[in-house]
């Protein structure tokens, strides 16, 4: 009887402590929303970015370089990658390295890692940005196309992480950025394989961050940031449908890169672009599915088929 009472009392104490921690956590989050945390320096960090041949990847390279980082540009597109490096050097940034690699091919990623280690050294920031987005009904998606989407949008993240995360763990210092999408939070018409791949990126980033957080051998100095853009003008979104441009307008690669780097420097776990979309989604998920669909139909935003 006494042992049972002791167990109940211990449980009540644990629940009380948990509630106090939850309240403190909520107020801390509200405070940081009003007074953002100090942005850490990225000067002299070695930032490897995939998909630097155009769009968000190129802008990330330019803006990270402006902050004093050493940039490692990786893309399968040699011409586009060369243009990015030329633009960086024309602007006076000399700490730039270029590598061509099909990041969906694990053997090529292994070779890339060896070259980067030899020519540059340990990578401290890894930005998995490369991706493709075919846009048409699921019935028009071939088996080869679906496999290619997952090879580039998902498996490339695994191969890059297998090669570059160990040195971060060894040095207990690093930051991993995964570019997911709002299509990795909610399903969208004409994007079934793409949505599936971006949901996978979200799960990968969340699970990996949690695995390292629970590893008592780590000092938690490796950070993870998942990015959920809506529509960015990178050329992938060929036929956007937007009813309220002021609310869900197309974002430029420059603005997207600025928000991504700001989130990284503040060690945010996740952000949406535009900001607030994740919060709106989480709130709507508390309502019946029918209500969520009503709101979605009212906003009437998405992508038309490219076919």
Secondary structure in CASP SS format (residue, H / E / C, confidence):
PFRMAT SS
TARGET T0000
AUTHOR 0000-0000-0000
METHOD secondary structure of the structure
MODEL  1
X C 1.00
X H 1.00
X H 1.00
X H 1.00
X H 1.00
X H 1.00
X H 1.00
X H 1.00
X H 1.00
X H 1.00
X H 1.00
X H 1.00
X H 1.00
X H 1.00
X H 1.00
X H 1.00
X H 1.00
X H 1.00
X H 1.00
X H 1.00
X H 1.00
X H 1.00
X H 1.00
X H 1.00
X H 1.00
X H 1.00
X H 1.00
X H 1.00
X H 1.00
X H 1.00
X H 1.00
X H 1.00
X H 1.00
X H 1.00
X C 1.00
X C 1.00
X C 1.00
X C 1.00
X C 1.00
X C 1.00
X C 1.00
X C 1.00
X C 1.00
X C 1.00
X C 1.00
X E 1.00
X E 1.00
X E 1.00
X E 1.00
X E 1.00
X C 1.00
X C 1.00
X C 1.00
X C 1.00
X H 1.00
X H 1.00
X H 1.00
X H 1.00
X H 1.00
X H 1.00
X H 1.00
X H 1.00
X H 1.00
X H 1.00
X H 1.00
X H 1.00
X C 1.00
X C 1.00
X C 1.00
X E 1.00
X E 1.00
X E 1.00
X E 1.00
X E 1.00
X E 1.00
X C 1.00
X C 1.00
X H 1.00
X H 1.00
X H 1.00
X H 1.00
X H 1.00
X H 1.00
X H 1.00
X H 1.00
X H 1.00
X H 1.00
X H 1.00
X H 1.00
X H 1.00
X C 1.00
X C 1.00
X C 1.00
X C 1.00
X C 1.00
X E 1.00
X E 1.00
X E 1.00
X E 1.00
X E 1.00
X C 1.00
X C 1.00
X C 1.00
X C 1.00
X C 1.00
X H 1.00
X H 1.00
X H 1.00
X H 1.00
X H 1.00
X H 1.00
X H 1.00
X H 1.00
X H 1.00
X H 1.00
X H 1.00
X H 1.00
X H 1.00
X H 1.00
X C 1.00
X C 1.00
X C 1.00
X C 1.00
X C 1.00
X E 1.00
X E 1.00
X E 1.00
X E 1.00
X C 1.00
X C 1.00
X C 1.00
X C 1.00
X C 1.00
X C 1.00
X C 1.00
X C 1.00
X C 1.00
X H 1.00
X H 1.00
X H 1.00
X C 1.00
X C 1.00
X H 1.00
X H 1.00
X H 1.00
X H 1.00
X H 1.00
X H 1.00
X H 1.00
X H 1.00
X H 1.00
X H 1.00
X H 1.00
X H 1.00
X H 1.00
X H 1.00
X H 1.00
X H 1.00
X H 1.00
X H 1.00
X H 1.00
X H 1.00
X H 1.00
X H 1.00
X H 1.00
X H 1.00
X H 1.00
X H 1.00
X H 1.00
X H 1.00
X H 1.00
X C 1.00
X C 1.00
X E 1.00
X E 1.00
X E 1.00
X E 1.00
X E 1.00
X E 1.00
X C 1.00
X C 1.00
X H 1.00
X H 1.00
X H 1.00
X C 1.00
X C 1.00
X C 1.00
X C 1.00
X C 1.00
X C 1.00
X C 1.00
X H 1.00
X H 1.00
X H 1.00
X H 1.00
X H 1.00
X H 1.00
X H 1.00
X H 1.00
X H 1.00
X H 1.00
X H 1.00
X H 1.00
X H 1.00
X H 1.00
X H 1.00
X H 1.00
X H 1.00
X H 1.00
X H 1.00
X H 1.00
X H 1.00
X H 1.00
X H 1.00
X C 1.00
X C 1.00
X C 1.00
X C 1.00
X C 1.00
X C 1.00
X C 1.00
X E 1.00
X E 1.00
X E 1.00
X E 1.00
X E 1.00
X E 1.00
X E 1.00
X E 1.00
X C 1.00
X C 1.00
X E 1.00
X C 1.00
X C 1.00
X C 1.00
X C 1.00
X C 1.00
X C 1.00
X C 1.00
X E 1.00
X E 1.00
X C 1.00
X C 1.00
X C 1.00
X H 1.00
X H 1.00
X H 1.00
X H 1.00
X C 1.00
X C 1.00
X E 1.00
X C 1.00
X H 1.00
X H 1.00
X H 1.00
X H 1.00
X H 1.00
X H 1.00
X H 1.00
X H 1.00
X H 1.00
X H 1.00
X H 1.00
X H 1.00
X H 1.00
X C 1.00
X C 1.00
X C 1.00
X C 1.00
X E 1.00
X E 1.00
X E 1.00
X E 1.00
X C 1.00
X C 1.00
X C 1.00
X H 1.00
X H 1.00
X H 1.00
X H 1.00
X H 1.00
X H 1.00
X H 1.00
X H 1.00
X C 1.00
X C 1.00
X C 1.00
X C 1.00
X H 1.00
X H 1.00
X H 1.00
X H 1.00
X H 1.00
X H 1.00
X H 1.00
X H 1.00
X H 1.00
X H 1.00
X H 1.00
X C 1.00
X C 1.00
X E 1.00
X E 1.00
X C 1.00
X C 1.00
X C 1.00
X C 1.00
END
